[in-house]
Amino acid sequence: MPHTAFIALGSNLGNRAGHLHAALDAMSSYLTIVETSQLYETDPILVTDQPLFLNAVCKASTRLSPSELLRAVKQTEVALGRIKSIRYGPRVIDLDILFFDDAVVDTPDLTIPHIGIPERDFVLAPLLDLDRQLRHPRLHLTVSELWQRLQMPVPPRVMPVREKLWHWGQGAKVMGILNITPDSFSGDGLAQEPDPIAAALAQASRFVAAGADILDVGGYSTRPGHDYLPVEEEINRVVPVISALRAAVDVPLSVDTFRADVAEAALEAGASWLNDVSGSRSAQLAGEIGEDPSQPSPLSPRAAVSMGALAARSRVPLVLMDNRAPLRTGPSTADAPSDPPPFKQSNDIVAEVLNELSAALERARLDGVPRWHRIIDPGIGFGKTPAQHASLISRLDEFQELGYPLLFGCSRKGFLGKMAGGAPMDDRLPATIAANVLAVERGAQIVRVHDVRENVQAVRVVNAILAGSPSRRPPSYA
């Protein structure tokens, strides 16, 4: 029978996140990674004159015995370049078996549960992500009870974005929109410019100078009633722009697409973030209209894979959106129904979206996307009424119960115009800022906007107010 093990991972030398990803890949040869924790940056213990650590815990299934598993993880450490040094000193990779089923093991080489669990925030915080009710077989206390006894603040949560680290809980960030389309609902599509690449470079430079933390490049308009766009044309729109931007700006680049083959081309061109408006359902949607998602697109030489599998393989963040609006995934006019799908469980839009996002997160987990690379998006503007948008925004703090950072994208959208008394698309900046301020106050970590300068200013004010008022500051996420 398979056993359940919890294994701690740590690194404080070189490409720390890269070493943790490599360790997960290497361990997958002798166990199954069931789930990962969030990623934490922590101070070293005992020997304090060394770099900060990145720490995580994975839950794994294995048929190895405890002693066999110990030998395997030690061999993994050596294979990844760990060199024996002073105790508690710097290390490329550190792998420790924390729990093994409910076993109690005492041998000269191995102690299970790991002796350091009750005193180490960098172990208990990740364990909280995985199973708050996991019981320590020696102390007969749950992980949650051990954490309460420790009485320490949660270490900073971080997300690797290629060579950079994003720290959550230190203020919301701003994503600037670059639409490389001729038919964007917001009227800012750059594909209609004489030189779209030059126009994108100019706009990107303005956005970065104004304080944008990331740029989101999209080539397929998913506005209500959007037209179908062949895969090859979408690639031809976004890839040259991303290639040019990668050499010109020093912020991460996201690609806004629901097609994995487009995403793969964008990653090769320099993108480091996937923004999937289908909630990782693109392969399912293609199957619903008779396309075979396992085969290359007729208009692209790339084999279609799930967006989650691509994100996992490429080690990049993946935004998972709830989308109740029709998506045209094929050339047929019949592939996109005119009405959003009915509620599945109630007339509570928040409960419905929470349920859909939970399903998307589970798909990403099964695809191998580590928890620290999953981001949620409630899908503002996608198949919801103004009243439903009002409920979502007013109750946005409830999404923190999922335990993931949240991206919020309301910029210039039609429901804002209706709420503002009929404001046209080009006069919705005040409405956009109002909604973004409320979203950040309720825990949104990223706002996606067309008007970067004005929204950066508003978000910075909200960040400063929340930072200065601990009683009003929401947690970064649960």
N, C-alpha and C positions, 0 to 999 in steps of 0.2 A: 504494500500500500504506500502511496506517496506521503511524504511528511511535509509539514509547513515550517519554514524557517524564516526568521527575520534577521537580515544582515545589514550592518551599518557600513556606510562608505564614507571615506574622508580623503581630502587632498589639500595640500597647501603649497605645492611647488608647481611651477610651469603653468600649463593650461589646465587649471583645476577642473573646470567643467568637462573638458575633453577627456581627462583621466577617468572621471566618474562614468561618463558615457562608455568609454572603452571597457571599463570594468563590468558594466552591465552586459555589454556585448560578449565579453569573454565568459562570464558566468553562465550565459545562456547556452553554452555548450554542454553543461552538466546539470542545469536546473531550469525551471520555467519561472520567469519573472511574472508574478501575478499582478503586482502593483508597486508603485513607488510613492514615496512621500514628496512633499515640497522640498525645495533646496534651501539650505540655511547657511549664512555666513557667520562664523563664530570665532571668538578669541581662542588662542591656544591655551592649554592648561599646563600647569606646573613649569614647563619650560616656555616662558612667555616671550622671549626674544626671538620670534620667528613670525612668518607671515600668517595672515588669517586663513582659517580653514573653510572649505565648502564641505557641508555634511548633508547626508541623506540616509534614508533607510529603505530597503526594498523587502517586500514580502515575496517569498519564493516557494515553489513546490519542488521537491526533490525525492528521489528514491535512494539517495546516499545515506549512510549512517552518519552520526555526528562526527566521528573520527575521519571518515572518508571526506565529508564536506570540509572539514578543517584543512586537510591536505590539499584539496582542490583550490580553496580560496588562497592558501599560502602560495601555491604554484602560480595562481593568477597574479598575485602581487609581484612575484619575481619576474614573470613574463612582461608585466607592464612597467618594469624598471625600478621597483623599490629596492633600495640599498640599505642594508642594516646600518643603523647609526645609533646615537644616544637614545635612551628610552624617552618617549614622549617628544622626540625631536621632529624636525621637518620630514615630510614623506611625500612621495609622488602619489601613492595610493595606500590606503589603510582599510582592510576589510575585517570586520569582527562579527562572529556569530552571536547574536543577542539572545534569541530564543530558538528552541527546536521542539516543536509540538509543546507539550507541557513537561518535557523531560528536565530532570535535574542531573547534571553530569559533573563529576569531580575527578579529574585525572591530572597528572603532572603537566599535561599539555593543553588541557581544555577545561574551562569552567562554564557551565550553562545552568541558569541564565548568566549572562556576562556580569561580572562583579561591579562594573561601573555604572550600570543602568540607573540606579536610584539617585545618583549625584550629578548626572550629566545632562544639562539642558539640550545639548546638541544631539543627544540620543532620544530623550523623552519627547521633545517637540516633534521630530519626524514620526515617532511612534503614535503620537496623538492623531496625526493625519491618517494613519492606517487603521488603527483600531483603539479607540479610547477605552474600551472595555476589556482589552487584552489583560489577562491576569498573570502576575508574577508568581510562579509556582513555589518560590521560597518564602516570599514576604506575604503572599495571599492578598495583595493589593492590586487594583487595576492601574493601568498606565495613567488614567485620569487622576486617580487618587495619589499616585506617586508624584505627578506634576504639581498638584495642589500642595503637597507637602514640601516640594522644592522651593516654592514661592520665589520664582524668578520670572522676569519678562521674557516673552517669546523672542528668540533671536531674529535678526532681520531675514526675511524671505527674499530670495533672489531668483532671477530668471536669466539664463545665458542667452544672449543674442549674438551668435557667432563669437567673436573675440571680446565682446563687451558683457557686462553684467547690469541688469536692471534691478534696482532695489525697490521692492514694493513697500507701501506704507510711509513713504517720504514725500507724499504729494502726488496728485494726479498728473498725468502726462498728456501731451497733445499730439494727435496724429493729423498731418496735413494731407488733403485729398488731391491727387493728380489724376484727372479723368482723361484718358487718351481715347476719347470717343467723339463722334460727331453729334451724338444724340443724348447727351446727359440731361437729366431732368432739370439740373441746376443751371444750365446754359453755359457751363464753363468747359465744355469738351474741347480738348486741345487737338484732336484729330482733324478738325476743320481748319486749323491754322496752316499757312503756307509751308512752314517748317515745324512740324509737331515736336521734334526733338529739341530744337532751339527754344521753343515756347515752354516746354517742360523744364528745361534747365533754368530758364529765367524765373519761372514760377517757384521751382524748388529752392533756388537761391534766396528768393524773398522769404519763403516759408522758414528756412533754416535761420536766416538772419533775424526773423521775428520770434524765434524760440521753439520751433517745431522739434519734437523729440524723435519723430519717425515720419516717413512719407509712405502713403498708400497709393500704389499705381494700379489702375484698372483699365482694361480695354473693352469690357463688355458691359454695356448699360443694362442694369436690372430694374430700371424704373417700371412702374405699372404699365403693362401693355407693351413691354420691350420686344424688339425684333430678335429673331435668331441670328447668331453670328457664327460662321464657320470657325472651327478650332484654329486652323492655319492663319486666318485673318487676325484672330485675337492674339496669337503668338507674335505675328508681325507688327502688331501695334505696341505691345508692352516690352518685348525683349530689347529692341534698340534703345528705348528710353531708359530702361533699367541699366543697361550697359553704360550709357552715357552718364547717368546719375551716379553710378558706383564710383566713377573716377572724379566726380565733381563735388560731392557732398560727403560729410562725415557723420551721417546719421543712418540708422538702419532703414532698409527699404522693404516694404511689404508689397506683396502682389495680391490684388483683390480679384479672386477668381474661384469658381466652383469646379474647375476642370483640372485634374491632376497633371495632365500632359502640358497644359499651359503653365501650371505651377512649377513643374520640373524644369521647363525651359527658362523660366524666370529665375529660379535658384541658380542655375548654371550661369546666368548673366550677372548675378550679383545680389539678388534678393536674399533676405535672411529671415523671412516671416511670411506665413501663409494666412490669408484672411478669407475664409471659406463661407460664403453666404448661404450655402446649402446645408450647413451643419454636418458636413461629412456624409451627405446623402447622395452625392452626385452619381456614384456608381449605381445605387438603387434607382435613382430617377432615370438614368439611361436605360436600365433594364425594363422599366415600366413602359417605355416607348419602343421596345423591341431591339435596342442596340445591345451588343455584347460587350460589357465593360472590361472583359479580360482580353479583348483584341484591340489592335491599333485602330485609332480613328481613321475613317476613310480619307480624312483630310490632313492627317498628321502621321508621321512615321513612328510616333511614340506609343508604346503599349499603355493603356489606361490602367492605373492602380488606384487604390483608395487614397484620398487626401491624407488620412491618418497614417497609412503605411509610408507615404512619401515623407511626411513630417518626421516620423520616427527614424527613418533611414538617413535623412538629411540633418537630423538633430537641430530642428528649428521650431520656434513657437507656432502654434496652430490656434487661430480664432474660430470658435464654433458658434454659429449664429442660429437662433430660432427663426425660421422663415416659413410663414403661412401663406406667402404670395406665390402665384404661379411662376415657375421657372421654365423658360424655353430651352430645353436640353437637346432638341433636334430640329431639323428643318420643317417637320410637319406642323401645320397650324393646329393640329388636334392634340399636341403633346402638353399644352399648358391650359388647364381649365380656367375659366374666367373668375370663379369664386374661390376664396380660401377654403381649406378643408374645415369641416365642422369640428366643434369641440369634442374631445374624446372622453372627458370625464366630468365636466361641470361647466358652468358659465363663469368660472373664475379664471380670468385670463392669466393672472400671476401663477396660479397652480398649474395651468396648462403649459405655460412657457417653462416653468421649473421642471415639469415632467419631460418636456421635449429636450431641454438642455441636458438633463440627467442621462437621457438615452444617447445623445450625441457624445457626452463625456465617456460613456461606457464603450461606444464604438471606438473612440480614440484610445482608450485603455487597451482594448483587445487588439488594436493595431500596433501597440507598443509605444505610443507617445507617453513619455514620462509625465508625471503629474505637474512638474515644474514648467512644462511647455504647453499646458492647456489653458486657454483663455475663453471666457464665455461672453456672449453678446445676446441680449434679449430680442434683437431684431426689430428695433424701432423703425417704423415705416414700412414693414414688410408684412402685409396681410392682416392689419389690425385697424380698428376704428379709432377715431379721436378719443372716445370714452375709454377704450382699452389702453390707449397710450397714456392717458391721464392716470389710470390705475397702475400701470407698470412703473411710471416715473415716481408716483407718490409712494409706492411700496418697493422701490428698488433695493432698499436695505435688506429685504427678505432674500435676495439672491446671494447674500453673503453666506447663507447656510450651506450652499453647495461647496464652499471652500476654495474658490478660484477667483483670480482677478477678473474684473468685468470691463469690457469695452462698450462705450455708449455712443451711438451715432444717430443724432437727430438733425444734423445740419441742413437748414433750408427746406425741410420736408413739408409735405402738403398739410399734415394735421396741424402743424404750427400756424400755418396761414389761417386755417379755420378757427383755431383757438384765439387768434389775434384779430378776429373780426374780418377776415377776408384779405389779409396781407398777401400781396403777390410774391412770387418766388424771390425776386431781387430786393425785397424789403422785409426779409425775415431774420436779419442778423440779431435784432434785440430779442426776438422770440427764441432764437437758437441759444443765445447766451443765458437767458432765463432758465431754459430747460437744462443746459449743461451745469449751471451753478447748483440747481437742485440735485442733479445726478451725482455730482462730486460730493456734495454734502451727505448724500446717502450711500456713498462708498464706491462710486465708479472710479476706476484707476486710470482709464484712458478715455479721452473724448476725441471723436473723429470729426473734423471740421473742414469747411471750405475757406472760411475767413480766419486765418491763423493768428494774425497779429492781435485782433480784438479778443479772440477767445483765450489766447495765452495770457493776456493781461487779466481777464476775468478769473481764469483758473488759478493764477498766481495769488490773487487776492483771497480766494476761497482757501487755498492751501495754507496761506499765512494765518488766516483766522482760525482754521481748524487746528493747526499746529500750536497756536497760542491758547487754545481752550480745550484742555484734555477732557473735560466733562462732555464736550460737544463732539469730540473727534471720534468718528466711527472707526472700528478696526479695519485694517487694510483688506482683510477678508477673513471669514471664519476659520 
